Amino acid sequence: RYIPGMESRAHSERLQHLEEFHVSEECGFVLPDPLAQLPDYYAPWTNVAANLPHLVETQQLRGEVAKMPLLSARHLRGHRQLRLAHLALGVITMGYVWQGGGRQPAKILPRVLAVPFCAVSARLGLPPILVYADCVLANWKKRDPRGLTVYQNLDTLFSFPGGDSSKGFFLVSLLVEVAPTPGLQAIPTIVKAVLRQDLCSVHTALQDVALAICRMQEAFTLIHEHVDPGLFFRTLRIYLAGWKDSSLMPEGLVYEGVWEAPRQFSGGSAAQSSTLQCFDILLGIPHSTAQGFSAEYLRRMRDYMPAAHRAFIQTLASGPSLRQFALVTGNAGLRAAFNQCVAALAALRSYHIQVVTKYITIPAGRCRAEQQLGGCVQEGASVRSDMGTGGTDFMRFLKAIRDSTHTAQLT
Ligand SMILES: C[C@@H](C(=O)Nc1ccc(Cl)cc1)[C@H]1[C@@H]2C[C@H](n3cnc4cc(F)c(F)cc43)C[C@@H]21
């Protein structure tokens, strides 16, 4: 018999109020209706961030930053203002470091950026670098506020060089994040039902999870329409790169006026997506529990999520095991519903690998070939094909994930 511990009962109580974890009814981990403007005092930040592609392409960004006043983060009020400030400062920071396209990255982040960026990061529980929660979850607005959340009615607040592909990459990711909302809402229902040994409710809720994962894959297909592989690989990807284990910045980045020694932080990566992590944990996909590379990488990427989302993931991970419950009850219908979710997730993983192959592995191979012939101004940043959006780690992570998701089926 499956007798859950008392501690998981306490956890399941907490999971019943998703709003506390900043998981919203209508759009999951996505920040609902993000703020697009800060108080006028912060205009120097939002003006530079809004003009970033032009300033980077004309090599003016570093000059503009040198003219910026040192503003105090103290006047920022509330979660939405903090998220917009972290996004704007993150966009400027990536542009500032990689302005040369990656050939000579900046080694020092000037205090006018470093001091407020670290203050805002501390209040959000985020690292002082652009993260997925910035450029995807908080970087959007509806063209017609009364309209639907469909690609044609969306726009980003900020973008990077790489033209419409930059906007496309962030908005497609956003739609993938919005798609599974009914499945996220089913999670507290599942946790409570497992604790009550309520087979029927678990079975019903698992249908919502399987459907949600299928909806994600549907949304993901939009990437082929809105993101060009060459533009993504040669341009946008450079600006999302971080300075941890980076051959271009082996020391990391000096945050002037904050820390004496340079600090290392990882670049933006899909592994920072709370949606990506929470379905793995809910279904008890082995890699996210067993030791080994991808478990460690996933855990480290939780530090790159907003504090409330990190808390949600940790609470879910320490709750009762749905996998054990489905295994122990021996109920064929429940096992089939569980396996349907695992199969949908495995299909999504494989699709994700296909996307990364098209947008990173193949362009990198082409670039290396052209380099041998003296072509391909791959601006400095390494063209190693394993450079995912989140660097080497990401590709190893994806392959490990695909292999272990298949083994997660209950026989
Ligand atoms: C478009 C891609 C991207 O890499 N976006 C990105 C990366 C870095 C930055 Cl900084 C900004 C955007 C990927 C989308 C789909 C997202 N996804 C969310 N839950 C998932 C569960 C899965 F199983 C899965 F396979 C993918 C999953 C992850 C991102």
Ligand as a Chemical Component Dictionary entry (heavy atoms), coordinates in Angstrom:
data_LIG
# 
_chem_comp.id                   LIG 
_chem_comp.type                 NON-POLYMER 
_chem_comp.pdbx_formal_charge   0 
_chem_comp.three_letter_code    LIG 
# 
loop_
_chem_comp_atom.comp_id 
_chem_comp_atom.atom_id 
_chem_comp_atom.alt_atom_id 
_chem_comp_atom.type_symbol 
_chem_comp_atom.charge 
_chem_comp_atom.model_Cartn_x 
_chem_comp_atom.model_Cartn_y 
_chem_comp_atom.model_Cartn_z 
_chem_comp_atom.pdbx_ordinal 
LIG C1  C1  C  0 11.926 27.855 -28.409 1  
LIG C2  C2  C  0 12.796 27.019 -27.496 2  
LIG C3  C3  C  0 13.756 27.866 -26.698 3  
LIG O1  O1  O  0 14.818 27.381 -26.504 4  
LIG N1  N1  N  0 13.337 29.104 -26.210 5  
LIG C4  C4  C  0 14.183 29.961 -25.481 6  
LIG C5  C5  C  0 15.421 29.544 -24.927 7  
LIG C6  C6  C  0 16.215 30.445 -24.210 8  
LIG C7  C7  C  0 15.781 31.759 -24.044 9  
LIG CL1 CL1 CL 0 16.760 32.891 -23.134 10 
LIG C8  C8  C  0 14.557 32.193 -24.574 11 
LIG C9  C9  C  0 13.763 31.285 -25.283 12 
LIG C10 C10 C  0 12.015 26.149 -26.514 13 
LIG C11 C11 C  0 10.633 26.411 -26.191 14 
LIG C12 C12 C  0 9.725  25.274 -25.705 15 
LIG C13 C13 C  0 9.847  25.380 -24.200 16 
LIG N2  N2  N  0 9.358  24.266 -23.361 17 
LIG C14 C14 C  0 8.629  24.521 -22.265 18 
LIG N3  N3  N  0 8.325  23.376 -21.672 19 
LIG C15 C15 C  0 8.856  22.345 -22.374 20 
LIG C16 C16 C  0 8.825  20.977 -22.143 21 
LIG C17 C17 C  0 9.479  20.155 -23.020 22 
LIG F1  F1  F  0 9.488  18.817 -22.851 23 
LIG C18 C18 C  0 10.166 20.713 -24.122 24 
LIG F2  F2  F  0 10.804 19.876 -24.955 25 
LIG C19 C19 C  0 10.202 22.098 -24.357 26 
LIG C20 C20 C  0 9.540  22.900 -23.465 27 
LIG C21 C21 C  0 11.321 25.658 -24.046 28 
LIG C22 C22 C  0 11.613 26.634 -25.207 29 
# 
loop_
_chem_comp_bond.comp_id 
_chem_comp_bond.atom_id_1 
_chem_comp_bond.atom_id_2 
_chem_comp_bond.value_order 
_chem_comp_bond.pdbx_ordinal 
LIG C1  C2  SING 1  
LIG C2  C3  SING 2  
LIG C2  C10 SING 3  
LIG C3  O1  DOUB 4  
LIG C3  N1  SING 5  
LIG N1  C4  SING 6  
LIG C4  C5  SING 7  
LIG C4  C9  DOUB 8  
LIG C5  C6  DOUB 9  
LIG C6  C7  SING 10 
LIG C7  CL1 SING 11 
LIG C7  C8  DOUB 12 
LIG C8  C9  SING 13 
LIG C10 C11 SING 14 
LIG C10 C22 SING 15 
LIG C11 C12 SING 16 
LIG C11 C22 SING 17 
LIG C12 C13 SING 18 
LIG C13 N2  SING 19 
LIG C13 C21 SING 20 
LIG N2  C14 SING 21 
LIG N2  C20 SING 22 
LIG C14 N3  DOUB 23 
LIG N3  C15 SING 24 
LIG C15 C16 SING 25 
LIG C15 C20 DOUB 26 
LIG C16 C17 DOUB 27 
LIG C17 F1  SING 28 
LIG C17 C18 SING 29 
LIG C18 F2  SING 30 
LIG C18 C19 DOUB 31 
LIG C19 C20 SING 32 
LIG C21 C22 SING 33 
# 
